Amino acid sequence: MVLLGAIVNGIAIIAGTLLGKLLQRIPESMKNTVMQAIGLAIIVLGIQMGFKSGNFLIVILSLVIGAVAGEWIDLDEKFNRVGEWLEHKIGSGEQGSLSLGFVTASLLFVVGAMAILGALDSGMKGDHQILYTKAIMDGFISIILTSTLGMGVLFSAIPVFLYEGAIALCATQITRFVPDALMSSIITEMTAAGGVMIMAIGLNLLGITKIKVANLLPGILVAVLLVAIMYGYGQSV
Protein backbone atom coordinates (compact mmCIF):
# COMPACT_ATOMS: atom_id res chain seq x y z
CA MET A 1 0.00 0.00 0.00
CA VAL A 2 1.71 3.17 -1.25
CA LEU A 3 0.19 5.48 1.39
CA LEU A 4 0.78 3.24 4.42
CA GLY A 5 3.87 5.14 5.61
CA ALA A 6 2.10 8.50 5.38
CA ILE A 7 -0.93 7.12 7.22
CA VAL A 8 1.23 5.73 10.06
CA ASN A 9 3.06 9.07 10.32
CA GLY A 10 -0.24 10.94 10.65
CA ILE A 11 -1.55 8.51 13.28
CA ALA A 12 1.69 8.84 15.28
CA ILE A 13 1.30 12.63 15.38
CA ILE A 14 -2.29 12.30 16.58
CA ALA A 15 -1.32 9.75 19.25
CA GLY A 16 1.59 11.91 20.42
CA THR A 17 -0.68 14.94 20.65
CA LEU A 18 -3.22 13.08 22.79
CA LEU A 19 -0.45 11.91 25.14
CA GLY A 20 1.01 15.41 25.24
CA LYS A 21 -2.39 16.77 26.28
CA LEU A 22 -2.05 14.80 29.52
CA LEU A 23 1.21 16.61 30.27
CA GLN A 24 -0.10 20.17 29.86
CA ARG A 25 -0.36 20.70 33.60
CA ILE A 26 3.39 20.60 34.14
CA PRO A 27 4.89 23.81 35.64
CA GLU A 28 5.21 26.77 33.27
CA SER A 29 8.93 27.14 33.96
CA MET A 30 9.47 23.52 32.93
CA LYS A 31 7.48 24.07 29.72
CA ASN A 32 9.67 27.06 28.85
CA THR A 33 12.87 25.14 29.46
CA VAL A 34 11.64 22.19 27.40
CA MET A 35 10.65 24.53 24.55
CA GLN A 36 14.10 26.14 24.64
CA ALA A 37 15.71 22.70 24.48
CA ILE A 38 13.55 21.80 21.47
CA GLY A 39 14.45 25.08 19.77
CA LEU A 40 18.18 24.49 20.26
CA ALA A 41 17.96 20.89 18.99
CA ILE A 42 15.99 22.01 15.92
CA ILE A 43 18.61 24.68 15.13
CA VAL A 44 21.40 22.08 15.24
CA LEU A 45 19.37 19.75 13.02
CA GLY A 46 18.82 22.56 10.52
CA ILE A 47 22.52 23.41 10.43
CA GLN A 48 23.42 19.76 9.78
CA MET A 49 20.94 19.59 6.91
CA GLY A 50 22.15 22.87 5.44
CA PHE A 51 25.74 21.63 5.26
CA LYS A 52 24.66 18.74 3.03
CA SER A 53 24.44 21.08 0.02
CA GLY A 54 26.76 20.39 -2.88
CA ASN A 55 26.34 23.93 -4.21
CA PHE A 56 25.22 26.46 -1.62
CA LEU A 57 24.52 29.04 -4.31
CA ILE A 58 21.48 26.93 -5.21
CA VAL A 59 20.31 27.10 -1.60
CA ILE A 60 20.71 30.89 -1.49
CA LEU A 61 18.90 31.44 -4.79
CA SER A 62 16.17 28.99 -3.76
CA LEU A 63 15.53 30.81 -0.50
CA VAL A 64 15.60 34.28 -2.08
CA ILE A 65 13.33 33.40 -5.00
CA GLY A 66 11.14 31.28 -2.74
CA ALA A 67 10.83 34.14 -0.24
CA VAL A 68 9.67 36.52 -2.99
CA ALA A 69 7.08 34.00 -4.19
CA GLY A 70 6.01 33.17 -0.64
CA GLU A 71 5.56 36.83 0.29
CA TRP A 72 3.59 37.43 -2.88
CA ILE A 73 1.28 34.48 -2.12
CA ASP A 74 1.56 35.16 1.64
CA LEU A 75 1.61 31.51 2.65
CA ASP A 76 2.31 32.42 6.27
CA GLU A 77 -0.95 34.33 6.50
CA LYS A 78 -2.84 31.45 4.87
CA PHE A 79 -1.35 28.95 7.34
CA ASN A 80 -2.35 31.19 10.23
CA ARG A 81 -5.85 31.63 8.85
CA VAL A 82 -6.29 27.87 8.76
CA GLY A 83 -5.11 27.68 12.36
CA GLU A 84 -7.44 30.49 13.40
CA TRP A 85 -10.34 28.81 11.56
CA LEU A 86 -9.67 25.59 13.44
CA GLU A 87 -9.46 27.54 16.68
CA HIS A 88 -12.82 29.20 15.96
CA LYS A 89 -14.52 25.91 15.02
CA ILE A 90 -13.21 24.01 18.01
CA GLY A 91 -13.70 26.87 20.43
CA SER A 92 -10.32 26.36 22.02
CA GLY A 93 -9.66 28.25 25.24
CA GLU A 94 -5.92 28.17 24.72
CA GLN A 95 -5.68 31.90 23.80
CA GLY A 96 -4.26 31.57 20.31
CA SER A 97 -1.95 28.63 20.96
CA LEU A 98 -3.98 26.29 18.74
CA SER A 99 -3.02 28.31 15.67
CA LEU A 100 0.61 28.53 16.81
CA GLY A 101 0.77 24.80 17.49
CA PHE A 102 -0.73 23.92 14.10
CA VAL A 103 1.60 26.17 12.11
CA THR A 104 4.78 25.30 14.03
CA ALA A 105 4.19 21.54 13.99
CA SER A 106 3.10 21.49 10.32
CA LEU A 107 6.26 23.28 9.19
CA LEU A 108 8.51 21.19 11.41
CA PHE A 109 7.08 17.84 10.28
CA VAL A 110 6.80 18.72 6.58
CA VAL A 111 10.13 20.46 5.99
CA GLY A 112 12.88 17.87 6.16
CA ALA A 113 14.76 15.14 4.38
CA MET A 114 12.96 12.22 6.02
CA ALA A 115 9.54 13.32 4.75
CA ILE A 116 10.83 13.50 1.18
CA LEU A 117 13.08 10.43 1.21
CA GLY A 118 10.55 8.34 3.11
CA ALA A 119 7.71 9.22 0.76
CA LEU A 120 9.90 8.51 -2.28
CA ASP A 121 10.83 5.08 -0.88
CA SER A 122 7.15 4.36 -0.20
CA GLY A 123 6.22 5.18 -3.77
CA MET A 124 9.19 3.77 -5.67
CA LYS A 125 10.03 0.70 -3.58
CA GLY A 126 7.02 0.08 -1.37
CA ASP A 127 9.47 0.45 1.56
CA HIS A 128 7.99 2.44 4.46
CA GLN A 129 10.86 2.08 6.95
CA ILE A 130 11.99 5.72 6.76
CA LEU A 131 8.45 7.01 7.33
CA TYR A 132 7.97 4.51 10.17
CA THR A 133 11.11 5.90 11.80
CA LYS A 134 9.92 9.46 11.18
CA ALA A 135 6.55 8.54 12.66
CA ILE A 136 8.22 7.50 15.92
CA MET A 137 10.25 10.72 16.03
CA ASP A 138 7.25 12.90 15.16
CA GLY A 139 5.17 11.13 17.78
CA PHE A 140 7.64 11.99 20.56
CA ILE A 141 8.06 15.55 19.28
CA SER A 142 4.25 15.89 19.22
CA ILE A 143 4.11 14.95 22.90
CA ILE A 144 6.56 17.70 23.80
CA LEU A 145 5.10 20.33 21.46
CA THR A 146 1.55 19.66 22.68
CA SER A 147 2.60 20.06 26.31
CA THR A 148 3.81 23.57 25.46
CA LEU A 149 1.85 24.73 22.38
CA GLY A 150 -1.45 22.91 22.85
CA MET A 151 -3.81 20.81 20.73
CA GLY A 152 -3.11 22.62 17.48
CA VAL A 153 -0.30 20.13 16.96
CA LEU A 154 -2.88 17.41 16.30
CA PHE A 155 -4.13 19.06 13.10
CA SER A 156 -0.61 19.09 11.62
CA ALA A 157 -1.25 15.40 10.85
CA ILE A 158 -3.42 16.54 7.91
CA PRO A 159 -0.80 18.50 5.89
CA VAL A 160 1.82 15.87 6.77
CA PHE A 161 -0.33 13.08 5.31
CA LEU A 162 -1.24 15.13 2.22
CA TYR A 163 2.39 16.13 1.59
CA GLU A 164 3.93 12.70 2.07
CA GLY A 165 1.03 10.98 0.32
CA ALA A 166 1.31 13.23 -2.73
CA ILE A 167 5.06 12.59 -3.02
CA ALA A 168 4.55 8.84 -2.61
CA LEU A 169 1.90 8.73 -5.33
CA CYS A 170 4.05 10.78 -7.72
CA ALA A 171 7.07 8.61 -6.90
CA THR A 172 5.35 5.55 -8.34
CA GLN A 173 5.98 7.07 -11.77
CA ILE A 174 8.99 9.30 -11.13
CA THR A 175 11.70 6.76 -12.01
CA ARG A 176 10.36 6.65 -15.56
CA PHE A 177 11.21 10.32 -16.10
CA VAL A 178 13.95 11.35 -13.63
CA PRO A 179 17.48 9.83 -13.76
CA ASP A 180 18.97 8.60 -10.48
CA ALA A 181 21.79 11.17 -10.57
CA LEU A 182 19.33 14.05 -10.96
CA MET A 183 17.07 12.71 -8.23
CA SER A 184 20.03 12.42 -5.85
CA SER A 185 21.04 16.05 -6.49
CA ILE A 186 17.46 17.25 -6.10
CA ILE A 187 17.09 15.54 -2.72
CA THR A 188 20.44 16.94 -1.53
CA GLU A 189 19.58 20.55 -2.36
CA MET A 190 15.99 20.25 -1.13
CA THR A 191 17.37 18.93 2.15
CA ALA A 192 19.83 21.81 2.46
CA ALA A 193 17.19 24.46 1.69
CA GLY A 194 14.81 22.78 4.12
CA GLY A 195 17.55 22.76 6.75
CA VAL A 196 17.76 26.55 6.68
CA MET A 197 14.00 26.72 7.16
CA ILE A 198 14.15 24.27 10.07
CA MET A 199 16.86 26.41 11.68
CA ALA A 200 14.51 29.41 11.33
CA ILE A 201 11.78 27.43 13.12
CA GLY A 202 14.20 26.78 15.99
CA LEU A 203 15.08 30.48 16.23
CA ASN A 204 11.37 31.34 16.31
CA LEU A 205 10.73 28.85 19.10
CA LEU A 206 13.49 30.48 21.13
CA GLY A 207 11.86 33.86 20.60
CA ILE A 208 15.01 35.24 18.95
CA THR A 209 13.30 35.96 15.63
CA LYS A 210 9.86 36.06 14.05
CA ILE A 211 10.71 34.69 10.63
CA LYS A 212 7.73 33.86 8.41
CA VAL A 213 8.98 30.35 7.65
CA ALA A 214 5.90 29.38 5.65
CA ASN A 215 6.74 32.14 3.17
CA LEU A 216 10.05 30.40 2.50
CA LEU A 217 8.43 27.08 1.54
CA PRO A 218 8.35 27.80 -2.23
CA GLY A 219 12.13 27.72 -1.99
CA ILE A 220 12.00 23.92 -1.91
CA LEU A 221 10.32 23.83 -5.32
CA VAL A 222 12.74 26.46 -6.62
CA ALA A 223 15.63 24.22 -5.56
CA VAL A 224 14.16 21.39 -7.64
CA LEU A 225 13.86 23.66 -10.69
CA LEU A 226 17.39 25.07 -10.35
CA VAL A 227 18.96 21.61 -10.01
CA ALA A 228 16.96 20.37 -13.01
CA ILE A 229 18.06 23.37 -15.10
CA MET A 230 21.73 22.86 -14.19
CA TYR A 231 21.45 19.16 -14.96
CA GLY A 232 19.84 19.93 -18.29
CA TYR A 233 22.77 22.17 -19.22
CA GLY A 234 25.25 19.50 -18.16
CA GLN A 235 26.40 21.34 -15.05
CA SER A 236 27.27 19.28 -11.98
CA VAL A 237 25.70 20.34 -8.71
N, C-alpha and C positions, 0 to 999 in steps of 0.2 A: 504494500500500500504506500504510494508515493508521499502522502500527506501525514503518515503516522508520526514521524519525528516532530513535525510542526504541531500536531495535536498534543503530543506528550509534553512539549515545551509549554504550550498554553495552559495545560492542566496543572503543571508544576508551579507556574506563576500564581494561579488561582489558589492552589493548596498552600503555598507559602504565604500568600496574603492572609488567608483565613487563620493560619497559625500566628502570623505577626499581629493580628488583631487582638489576640489574647495577651500580647506583651505590651500593649499600649499604656498600661498603667504603671510602667516602670518610671522612676524619678526623672524629671526633666533634665537634670544635669547629666544623667547617664545617657539619655537620648542624644543630647548635644555632643557628648564625647564620642558616642558610636557613630553619629553622622559625620563628624570630623575625620574619624578613622576611615570610613567609607570613602569620603572625598579624597583623602590622601592616597588610598589604594587605587582608586579610579584614575588619578593623575599619573601614577607610576605605570599603570596598565596602558594608558594612552601614549605615554612617552615610548614605551617598548614597541607598541604597534607602529608609531610614527617612524621609528628608526628602521623599519623593515623596507622602506622605500628604496627602489633601485635608482630613482631619478627624482630628487626632491623638488625639482622645478615643476614636475607634473602635479605634485601635491599642492604647491603654492598656487599655481594657476587654477587648479580644481577648486580650491577654497575661495579664491578671489571671484572667479566667474560664478561659482555656486552661491556665494554670498549675495552677489548682485541679483541673480535669479530669485533667490530665496526672499530677499527684501522686496523685490517687485511683486512676487506672489504673496508675500507675508505669511509664510508657513507657520511661524511662531504664533501669530495671532489666531490662525485657524486651529492649531493644536489647543491653544488655551480656550478657544470658544467651545471646542468639543468637551474639554474638561469642565467648563462652566455649565454647559448644557447637562452633562451627567450630574453635576452637583445640584442643579435645579430640579432635575427629575427625581433624584433620590432623596432630596431634602436633607443632605448631610449637614450636621451641626459642627463640622470640623473647621469652620471659618476659613474657607478657601483652600484648605490643604488637599481636598480631593482633586482639584484641578492640578495643583503642584505635583501631587503623587503620580497622577496619570501621565503628565507630560514628562517628568523626570524619568520614570520607569520605562516608558515607551522608547524614549531616545536611548537610554542605557542598554536596553535589551535588543534593540533593532540595529544600532550602529556597532559593528564589530565583525571580526573575521569569522568567528564561530557560526554566526547566523548565516553568513554567505556560504562558507565552506560546507557547513552541515546540510544546508538546503540543497546545494549542488550534489553532494554525495547521495542524498535521498533520491533526487531525481535521476541522476545518471547511473548510480550503482544499486539503488535500493538499499543502501547502507545508512542506517539512522544513528550510528554510534556517536558521532559528533554532536548531533542535536540532543541525544539522550544525556550526554555529558553536560551540555549547555543547560538542559532542563534542570539538572541537579543544582548547578551553580545558580541559575536564575531563581530557583525555588528558595535557596538559602538567602540570596540577596533580597528577595521579596519579603521574607520574614523581617529582615532588618529595616528595609525601607518602610514597610507598613507600620512598624513600631514607632517610626519617627514622622512619616509623611501621611499616614492614614490609608483609608480604603481605596483611594484613587489608583493605587498600584494594581489592584485587581483587574481594572479595565485595560491595562496595558497588554493583557493577554490577547486582546482582539487584534491590534496592529501587528503584534509579533506573529500570530498565526497567519494573518493575511500576507505579510511580507515574506516569511519563510515558505509559506505554501505557494505563493506566486513564483518564487525562484525555483522551487522544486519542480513545479509543473513545466516551467520553461526549460529547465535543465534536461528534461526527458528528450528534448529535441536539439539541445544546444551543441552537442558533439558533432552533429551533422554539418554545422556551419562554422564553428569556431575551432581553430587549431589549438592543440594542447599548449604550445608555447605562448600564444596570445592569451589564452585563458589564465595561465600562470601569472603573466605580467599584470593582467587586469586585476586579479585577486590581490596581488602584492600592493599595487597602488591604491586600490579601494581600501585595503586594510590600513595603509599609512594615513590616508585622508581621514578615515574613520577614527583613527587613533587620536588625531588632533582634536576632533569633535568630542571624543570621550574625555580627553584632558580638560576641555572647556566645561564639560558637565561636572567634573570633579572640582574645578575652581568655583563654579556656581554653588555647589553644595557647601563649600567652605565659606561662602559669602564674600569671597575676594572680588568676584566679578559678577556681572549680570549679562552674560553673553547670550544672545538669542540663537541657541544651538540649532533649533529646528530650521532656521533660515540658512544654515550651512549645509543642510542635507542634500540639496541638488549637486553639491560638490562631488558626491559619490558617483553620480551619473556622468558628470563632466570628466572625472578621472577615467571612466570606461571609454568615453569618446576620444580623449586625448591619446590614450594608449593604443586604441584601434587605429587612429590616424597615423601615429608614429610607426606602427607595425605595417600599415599599408604602404608607407613610403620607405620601408626597409630599414628604419631606424631602430636600434636596440634600446630597450628601456633600462 
